[in-house]
Amino acid sequence: MKINFSYFVLFWMLISLVGCGSKEEKVSESIQYLNQFTSQMMGKVGSKSDLIEGIKAGQAFLNSKKEVFKKKVALTKNTNRAQVSEKTMKAWQKAVVVNLKMVEDLKIKHVGQALRNPKLSQALNKLVKDYRDILQK
């Protein structure tokens, strides 16, 4: 009976180690997805000559990919810190801060235009809020 228990403990430890690796990879994939998603969304915003149309394109992109984006963020947020390395968690935190700042900076960059155009201000605030809500909730 003692041998069987030893095998069970060894088996459990091996499964635990395998699980750690997969979580590490999934968080790394989420970081890459976050960076790509933000770059694509910002590209949509800058793709139109009319800023409001660009923001609408960015909002449409966000809305179309929202569920996948939420799942990637939730997967990482729900990952126990013991399941990934400290380096990976810091990389995730840094990616969130950098990407969120990039989107928030749209408001600063276009503050003058937004003050003169309530529709622009509303569209800009909605895009930034929707993006922030996904990352912070």
Buried (B, 14 or more C-beta within 10 A) or exposed (E): EEEEEEEEEEEEEEEEEEEBEEBBEBBBEBBEBBBEBBEBBBEBBBEBEEBBBBBBBBBEBBEEBEEEBBEBBEBBEEBEEEBBEEEBBEBBEEBBEEBBEBBEEBBEEBEEEBEEBEEBBEBBBBBBEBBEEBBEE
